[in-house]
Amino acid sequence: MKDTLSFKIFKLLKTKKITQKELSEKTGIKQSSLSRILSDRYKTKTETLQKIAKALNVPVSSLLTDVCEEKSIAKDKENILSEKIKIKEEENKLLKEKIKFLEEKNKSLEKELKKKKSENRE
């Protein structure tokens, strides 16, 4: 399960290229205790989490953040991006309508100008 403490620690160990033995040495946690933590057979104390987080150079919260929460944040970002795209599309539509209006207005003014020029010639 990807939202377990052990999964997160394993992932960080792999990313940072640190062995369990090195983590044990950096934290002062016995390898047997660390092994129990990493197999989710041990209720981890806050102090232990702090040592592990410090050794891995990450905030404690990153070990506790639920993967579901991370997915929710990603979904929120996706929704915001989708809304931004919709707004841009609406802005583009409005701009196109404004351009069309101005082009029509320009044509109308050109006709009036031609008419006045022709009247002036006569």
N, C-alpha and C positions, 0 to 999 in steps of 0.2 A: 504494500500500500504506500503510495507516494507521499502521503501527508504525515507519516510517522517521523518521530524524532530521529530514529536510526537511519531512515532513508536520507534525511536531510544531512546528517553527519557524514554518511558514506559518500554522498554526492560532493560535499565540500572537501572531504579527504581526497577524492579522485581529482577534483578540479585543482586543488592546491598541491597535488602530488605529495601528500603526507601519508605515511603509513600509520597503522594503529599503534605500533610501538612508539613512533615519534610523537604521536598525540599523547600517549601515556606519559612519556618523558616530559613533554611540555606542560602538561596539566598537573602532574604529580598523582594522577589517578592510576591505581593498580591496573595492569592489563586485564586481570580477571574481572574486575569491576567494569572496566570499559567494554569488555566483551559482552557482559550482561546488558549494559546500556544499549549496545549496538544490536542486540538480539531482542530488544524490547521486553526483556525479562526483569527489568529493574526500574523501580520508580525513582526517577532522577531528581535530586535535590536542586534547588535554585543555585546554591553555591557551586555545585558540579557543573551545571549548565553555564554558569558564568566563566568557569575555568576553561571549558571546552570552547565557548565562543571567543574568549580572549586568545586562546591558542590558535584558533582558526581565523582570527582577525575579522570577526563578523559580530554584529550586534546580537544579543541574546534573542531579541524579537524575531530575527531571521530563522532561528531554530524552532520558534513557537508558532510562527505564522502558518496558518492553515492553507494548504494548497487550494482548497475551495475558495478561500478569500482571494487568493492570487488570481484564480480564474474569474472570479466576480469582478475584480478590478480590470482585468483584460477585457471582459465583456463590456464593462462600462466605457472603457476607452474606445472600443469598437463602435458602441452606440453613439458616442460623442462624435467620432469621425463620420459616421453615417449621417448624423444630423448636420454636420458642417457641409457635407457634400450636398445634401438637400438644400441648404441655405444658398450655397454657391449656385446651384442649378436654378433656384428661384431668382437670384440676383441676375443671372445670365438672361433668363426669360424676360425680366423687367427691363434690362438694358436693351435687349432686342426690340421689345415693344417701343421703348423710347426712341431708339434709332429709326424704327419704321415711322413713328409719328413725325420725327424731325425731317425725315426724307420726304414725307408727304407734304409737310408744311413748306419745305424748301421748293418742291415742285409747284405748289400753289403760289408762292411768292415769285418764282420765275415766270409763271404765266402772267401774273399781274404786271410784272416788270415789262414783259414783252408787249402786253396790251398798252401800257402807258407809253412805251417807246413808239409803238405804231401810231398812237393817237397824236403824239408830239410831231411826228413826221408829216402828218396830214395837215 
